[in-house]
Amino acid sequence: MHELGIVQSILEIIEEQLKIHEGERVVRVQLEFGAMTAVMPEAIEFAFQALTREGPVAGATLDIIILPIKGVCLDCGHQVELDSYTPFCPACVDGMLNIFQGKDEMRIVSIEIE
Ligand SMILES: [Zn+2]
């Protein structure tokens, strides 16, 4: 499962941060993914719960933000938000889109530590 590996590496970063800040437990974690990563929030949530049953991250609230796909047309300059990826501009039809958001983002936005 793709999501399990993602959560494992996220938890490594969280535990490192917990040590650095000498915190006792993690209260809330906010994650951000680009829509094109095809990461499933339910699967992330499930893996997170399964991997944090015990320890300093147990019971932490998980917020998952999926960034919509946004692009700008290299021909007409039209800015679009897409439900699913397409390389072509919906406005001028054959212009190529430069996708600037929602692509391969995968990051921890914030970690709340107590
Ligand atoms: Zn265009």
py3Dmol code that shows the C-alpha trace and the ligand (Angstrom):
import py3Dmol

protein = """\
ATOM      1  CA  MET A   1       0.000   0.000   0.000  1.00  0.00           C
ATOM      2  CA  HIS A   2       1.413   3.290  -1.242  1.00  0.00           C
ATOM      3  CA  GLU A   3      -0.141   5.332   1.581  1.00  0.00           C
ATOM      4  CA  LEU A   4       1.401   3.196   4.327  1.00  0.00           C
ATOM      5  CA  GLY A   5       4.906   4.115   3.162  1.00  0.00           C
ATOM      6  CA  ILE A   6       3.988   7.796   2.986  1.00  0.00           C
ATOM      7  CA  VAL A   7       2.621   7.750   6.534  1.00  0.00           C
ATOM      8  CA  GLN A   8       5.703   5.882   7.772  1.00  0.00           C
ATOM      9  CA  SER A   9       8.032   8.573   6.463  1.00  0.00           C
ATOM     10  CA  ILE A  10       5.746  11.304   7.799  1.00  0.00           C
ATOM     11  CA  LEU A  11       5.835   9.695  11.243  1.00  0.00           C
ATOM     12  CA  GLU A  12       9.633   9.612  11.156  1.00  0.00           C
ATOM     13  CA  ILE A  13       9.692  13.372  10.561  1.00  0.00           C
ATOM     14  CA  ILE A  14       7.090  13.949  13.290  1.00  0.00           C
ATOM     15  CA  GLU A  15       9.067  11.929  15.840  1.00  0.00           C
ATOM     16  CA  GLU A  16      12.214  13.824  14.941  1.00  0.00           C
ATOM     17  CA  GLN A  17      10.396  17.133  15.479  1.00  0.00           C
ATOM     18  CA  LEU A  18       9.032  15.888  18.781  1.00  0.00           C
ATOM     19  CA  LYS A  19      12.593  15.209  19.972  1.00  0.00           C
ATOM     20  CA  ILE A  20      13.930  18.544  18.724  1.00  0.00           C
ATOM     21  CA  HIS A  21      11.177  20.478  20.496  1.00  0.00           C
ATOM     22  CA  GLU A  22      11.238  18.177  23.549  1.00  0.00           C
ATOM     23  CA  GLY A  23       7.500  17.673  23.326  1.00  0.00           C
ATOM     24  CA  GLU A  24       5.552  14.931  25.056  1.00  0.00           C
ATOM     25  CA  ARG A  25       2.879  14.283  22.527  1.00  0.00           C
ATOM     26  CA  VAL A  26       1.539  15.341  19.170  1.00  0.00           C
ATOM     27  CA  VAL A  27      -1.926  16.920  19.175  1.00  0.00           C
ATOM     28  CA  ARG A  28      -2.525  17.712  15.522  1.00  0.00           C
ATOM     29  CA  VAL A  29      -0.861  17.131  12.182  1.00  0.00           C
ATOM     30  CA  GLN A  30      -1.760  18.911   8.966  1.00  0.00           C
ATOM     31  CA  LEU A  31      -0.769  17.355   5.650  1.00  0.00           C
ATOM     32  CA  GLU A  32      -0.993  18.636   2.117  1.00  0.00           C
ATOM     33  CA  PHE A  33      -1.099  16.599  -1.095  1.00  0.00           C
ATOM     34  CA  GLY A  34      -1.396  17.597  -4.724  1.00  0.00           C
ATOM     35  CA  ALA A  35      -4.490  16.130  -6.388  1.00  0.00           C
ATOM     36  CA  MET A  36      -2.311  14.450  -9.030  1.00  0.00           C
ATOM     37  CA  THR A  37      -0.461  12.361  -6.422  1.00  0.00           C
ATOM     38  CA  ALA A  38      -3.715  10.322  -6.350  1.00  0.00           C
ATOM     39  CA  VAL A  39      -3.233   9.861  -2.633  1.00  0.00           C
ATOM     40  CA  MET A  40      -6.465   8.744  -0.982  1.00  0.00           C
ATOM     41  CA  PRO A  41      -7.215  10.689   2.213  1.00  0.00           C
ATOM     42  CA  GLU A  42      -9.116   7.706   3.698  1.00  0.00           C
ATOM     43  CA  ALA A  43      -6.112   5.450   3.163  1.00  0.00           C
ATOM     44  CA  ILE A  44      -3.774   8.022   4.752  1.00  0.00           C
ATOM     45  CA  GLU A  45      -6.134   8.370   7.715  1.00  0.00           C
ATOM     46  CA  PHE A  46      -6.373   4.588   8.053  1.00  0.00           C
ATOM     47  CA  ALA A  47      -2.613   4.067   7.932  1.00  0.00           C
ATOM     48  CA  PHE A  48      -2.075   6.938  10.375  1.00  0.00           C
ATOM     49  CA  GLN A  49      -4.524   5.452  12.894  1.00  0.00           C
ATOM     50  CA  ALA A  50      -3.035   1.986  12.494  1.00  0.00           C
ATOM     51  CA  LEU A  51       0.558   3.175  12.987  1.00  0.00           C
ATOM     52  CA  THR A  52      -0.132   5.498  15.923  1.00  0.00           C
ATOM     53  CA  ARG A  53      -2.188   3.306  18.240  1.00  0.00           C
ATOM     54  CA  GLU A  54       0.487   3.708  20.879  1.00  0.00           C
ATOM     55  CA  GLY A  55       3.140   6.271  21.617  1.00  0.00           C
ATOM     56  CA  PRO A  56       3.376  10.045  21.492  1.00  0.00           C
ATOM     57  CA  VAL A  57       1.302  10.438  18.326  1.00  0.00           C
ATOM     58  CA  ALA A  58      -1.657   8.337  19.529  1.00  0.00           C
ATOM     59  CA  GLY A  59      -4.954  10.205  19.339  1.00  0.00           C
ATOM     60  CA  ALA A  60      -3.571  13.099  17.311  1.00  0.00           C
ATOM     61  CA  THR A  61      -5.987  14.833  14.939  1.00  0.00           C
ATOM     62  CA  LEU A  62      -5.060  14.480  11.301  1.00  0.00           C
ATOM     63  CA  ASP A  63      -6.009  17.154   8.775  1.00  0.00           C
ATOM     64  CA  ILE A  64      -5.553  16.284   5.134  1.00  0.00           C
ATOM     65  CA  ILE A  65      -5.672  18.978   2.484  1.00  0.00           C
ATOM     66  CA  ILE A  66      -5.860  18.015  -1.179  1.00  0.00           C
ATOM     67  CA  LEU A  67      -4.586  20.829  -3.393  1.00  0.00           C
ATOM     68  CA  PRO A  68      -6.683  21.173  -6.569  1.00  0.00           C
ATOM     69  CA  ILE A  69      -4.924  21.051  -9.928  1.00  0.00           C
ATOM     70  CA  LYS A  70      -4.284  24.581 -11.173  1.00  0.00           C
ATOM     71  CA  GLY A  71      -2.651  25.562 -14.408  1.00  0.00           C
ATOM     72  CA  VAL A  72      -1.971  28.518 -16.615  1.00  0.00           C
ATOM     73  CA  CYS A  73      -2.121  28.344 -20.414  1.00  0.00           C
ATOM     74  CA  LEU A  74       1.196  29.020 -22.112  1.00  0.00           C
ATOM     75  CA  ASP A  75      -0.643  30.335 -25.182  1.00  0.00           C
ATOM     76  CA  CYS A  76      -3.545  32.503 -23.974  1.00  0.00           C
ATOM     77  CA  GLY A  77      -2.571  32.993 -20.315  1.00  0.00           C
ATOM     78  CA  HIS A  78      -5.913  31.640 -19.092  1.00  0.00           C
ATOM     79  CA  GLN A  79      -5.791  30.287 -15.525  1.00  0.00           C
ATOM     80  CA  VAL A  80      -7.755  27.137 -14.821  1.00  0.00           C
ATOM     81  CA  GLU A  81      -8.643  24.801 -11.998  1.00  0.00           C
ATOM     82  CA  LEU A  82      -9.047  21.212 -13.189  1.00  0.00           C
ATOM     83  CA  ASP A  83     -10.992  18.283 -11.765  1.00  0.00           C
ATOM     84  CA  SER A  84      -8.708  15.875 -13.547  1.00  0.00           C
ATOM     85  CA  TYR A  85      -5.440  16.421 -15.339  1.00  0.00           C
ATOM     86  CA  THR A  86      -5.345  17.459 -18.975  1.00  0.00           C
ATOM     87  CA  PRO A  87      -2.349  18.983 -20.771  1.00  0.00           C
ATOM     88  CA  PHE A  88      -4.547  21.237 -22.921  1.00  0.00           C
ATOM     89  CA  CYS A  89      -6.156  24.584 -22.153  1.00  0.00           C
ATOM     90  CA  PRO A  90      -9.964  24.383 -21.946  1.00  0.00           C
ATOM     91  CA  ALA A  91     -10.264  28.012 -23.096  1.00  0.00           C
ATOM     92  CA  CYS A  92      -8.275  28.050 -26.344  1.00  0.00           C
ATOM     93  CA  VAL A  93      -8.375  24.223 -26.754  1.00  0.00           C
ATOM     94  CA  ASP A  94      -4.860  23.584 -28.098  1.00  0.00           C
ATOM     95  CA  GLY A  95      -2.716  25.717 -25.784  1.00  0.00           C
ATOM     96  CA  MET A  96      -0.476  23.773 -23.418  1.00  0.00           C
ATOM     97  CA  LEU A  97      -1.056  24.143 -19.709  1.00  0.00           C
ATOM     98  CA  ASN A  98       1.680  24.761 -17.212  1.00  0.00           C
ATOM     99  CA  ILE A  99       0.468  23.048 -14.034  1.00  0.00           C
ATOM    100  CA  PHE A 100       1.659  25.059 -11.040  1.00  0.00           C
ATOM    101  CA  GLN A 101      -0.352  23.507  -8.245  1.00  0.00           C
ATOM    102  CA  GLY A 102      -1.832  20.132  -7.390  1.00  0.00           C
ATOM    103  CA  LYS A 103       0.917  18.107  -9.022  1.00  0.00           C
ATOM    104  CA  ASP A 104       3.358  16.217  -6.796  1.00  0.00           C
ATOM    105  CA  GLU A 105       3.137  18.212  -3.573  1.00  0.00           C
ATOM    106  CA  MET A 106       3.445  16.065  -0.483  1.00  0.00           C
ATOM    107  CA  ARG A 107       4.239  17.937   2.684  1.00  0.00           C
ATOM    108  CA  ILE A 108       3.644  18.395   6.369  1.00  0.00           C
ATOM    109  CA  VAL A 109       2.082  21.830   6.796  1.00  0.00           C
ATOM    110  CA  SER A 110       2.139  21.879  10.582  1.00  0.00           C
ATOM    111  CA  ILE A 111       2.673  19.724  13.631  1.00  0.00           C
ATOM    112  CA  GLU A 112       1.156  20.739  16.983  1.00  0.00           C
ATOM    113  CA  ILE A 113       3.182  19.480  19.899  1.00  0.00           C
ATOM    114  CA  GLU A 114       2.388  19.536  23.613  1.00  0.00           C
TER     115      GLU A 114
END
"""
ligand_1 = """\
1
ZN
Zn -5.300 28.778 -23.647
"""
view = py3Dmol.view(width=600, height=400)
view.addModel(protein, "pdb")
view.setStyle({"model": 0}, {"cartoon": {"style": "trace"}})
view.addModel(ligand_1, "xyz")
view.setStyle({"model": 1}, {"stick": {}})
view.zoomTo()
view.show()
